[in-house]
Every structure is written in C-alpha cells, then in structure tokens.
Amino acid sequence: MRYMKQFGIILAVTCVGDFLNFALPLPIPGSIYGLVIMLILLITGVIKIYQVKDSAEFLIDIMPMMFIPAAVGLLVAWGDLRPVLLPVLVTTVASTVIVMAVTGRVSQAVMRFRKRETSKTDAIISAEYAKKRLEDVDE
C-alpha cells in the first residue's frame, strides 16, 4: 500500500504538470513542469523525501525498459531518419560535449565558492576560539 501512495503522489504532481502544460501557452513540456513542482515541494518540505523515495527508486530502476518503445520507433522510422542522420548525430554529439563542458565549469565554480566560504567560516571560528582562549588565560 505504501508504494501505491508514493506512486500516487508522483502521479498527482505529474498530472498537475500536464495541466499546466495545457493551461499555459509556453513551449515547456508537462514533464518539466512536474519535475519543477516536485523539486519545489521537496525543497519546501511539503513532501518529504521518504514519502516518494521507494517508488521513485523503482521508477529509476525500470527506466531503461521505458526506452525500448522509443528505440523500436526509431527502427520503424529508419527510412525517414536516414537522410538526416549525419546532421542529427553531429548535433547530438556537439550538444552533449557542450552540456558536459558547461556542467563541469559550473561544478568547479560551485566547489571553489563552497571552499572559499568554508575557509572564511573556519577563519572566523578559529579567531573566535583564539580570542576565547586568550580570555580564559587572562582570568
């Protein structure tokens, strides 16, 4: 029953995302709306992670199986895809490399920022500790 409740929560958020896709005149898929809504609900604590974790892990585990129909569709559409195969492959490879590079740069920037903030915090704590030790010695 726990899995059904968790899956129901995920499905409800997905349905809200699809409704937003229908209601708003923006070119954003309903699944993206659903993901953003789920992220907001998790960050704000409206939905706790344990309320969806088991079903989400199950869905992630079976995700590769969900790509089988898309792969079969590509095989069926091979005649239409063949003339544009080279541009599609070049675009796919180029966009993948760009996304990897941008992700790496952003990750490095975040790590540098966190390291700098941590070292500032450590310096403040060390200065306060040294000041307190001096006060204790003076007494």
C-alpha positions in Angstrom: 0.0 0.0 0.0 3.0 2.3 0.7 4.2 2.0 -2.8 0.7 2.9 -4.2 0.6 6.0 -2.0 4.1 7.1 -3.1 3.3 6.4 -6.8 0.0 8.4 -6.3 1.9 11.4 -5.1 4.3 11.2 -8.0 1.4 10.7 -10.4 -0.5 13.7 -8.9 2.4 16.0 -9.4 2.9 14.8 -12.9 -0.8 15.4 -13.7 -0.5 19.0 -12.3 2.5 19.5 -14.6 0.4 18.3 -17.6 -2.4 20.5 -16.6 0.0 23.5 -16.5 1.3 22.5 -19.9 -2.3 22.6 -21.2 -3.2 25.8 -19.4 -0.1 27.9 -20.0 0.8 29.0 -23.6 4.5 28.2 -23.1 6.6 25.7 -25.1 7.5 23.7 -22.0 6.6 20.0 -21.7 4.3 19.0 -18.9 7.0 16.6 -17.5 9.3 19.6 -16.9 6.6 21.4 -15.1 6.1 18.3 -13.0 9.8 18.0 -12.2 10.0 21.6 -11.1 6.9 21.3 -9.0 8.2 18.2 -7.3 11.5 19.9 -6.7 9.8 22.9 -5.1 7.6 20.6 -3.0 10.6 18.7 -1.8 12.7 21.8 -1.0 9.9 23.5 0.9 9.2 20.3 2.8 5.6 19.9 1.7 6.5 16.5 0.5 9.2 14.7 2.5 11.7 12.6 0.6 10.6 9.4 2.4 7.1 9.9 1.1 8.2 9.2 -2.5 11.7 7.6 -2.2 10.8 3.9 -2.7 8.6 4.4 -5.7 11.0 6.9 -7.2 13.8 4.4 -6.9 11.7 1.7 -8.5 10.8 4.0 -11.4 14.5 4.9 -11.9 15.4 1.1 -11.8 12.9 0.4 -14.7 13.8 3.5 -16.7 15.9 1.7 -19.3 13.0 -0.6 -20.1 10.9 2.5 -20.9 13.3 3.5 -23.7 12.5 0.2 -25.7 9.4 1.6 -27.4 11.4 4.7 -28.5 14.2 2.6 -29.9 11.7 0.4 -31.8 10.1 3.6 -33.1 13.5 4.7 -34.4 13.9 1.4 -36.2 10.4 1.8 -37.8 11.2 5.3 -38.9 14.7 4.4 -40.2 13.7 5.3 -43.8 12.7 8.8 -42.8 15.7 9.2 -40.4 18.4 8.1 -42.8 18.7 11.3 -44.9 19.2 13.5 -41.8 21.3 11.0 -39.8 24.5 12.9 -40.1 23.2 16.3 -39.0 21.3 14.6 -36.1 24.5 12.8 -35.0 26.6 16.0 -35.3 24.1 18.0 -33.3 23.7 15.3 -30.7 27.5 14.9 -30.2 28.1 18.7 -30.2 25.3 19.4 -27.7 26.5 16.6 -25.4 30.0 17.9 -25.4 28.7 21.5 -24.7 26.5 20.3 -21.9 29.3 18.3 -20.3 31.7 21.3 -20.5 29.2 23.7 -19.0 28.3 21.3 -16.3 31.9 20.8 -15.4 32.6 24.5 -15.3 29.6 25.2 -13.1 30.5 22.3 -10.8 34.1 23.7 -10.5 32.8 27.2 -9.8 30.4 25.9 -7.1 33.2 23.8 -5.5 35.5 26.9 -5.4 32.8 29.0 -3.9 32.0 26.5 -1.2 35.7 26.1 -0.4 36.1 29.8 -0.2 33.1 30.2 2.1 34.2 27.2 4.2 37.7 28.7 4.7 36.1 32.1 5.7 33.9 30.3 8.2 36.9 28.3 9.5 38.9 31.5 9.9 36.1 33.2 11.8 35.6 30.2 14.1 39.4 30.0 14.7 39.7 33.7 15.5 36.7 33.4 18.0 38.3 30.3 19.5 41.7 32.0 19.9 40.0 35.1 21.4 38.1 32.9 23.9 41.3 31.0 24.8 43.1 34.4 25.5 40.2 35.5 27.7 40.4 32.2 29.6 44.1 32.6 30.1 43.8 36.2 31.4 41.3 35.1 34.0 
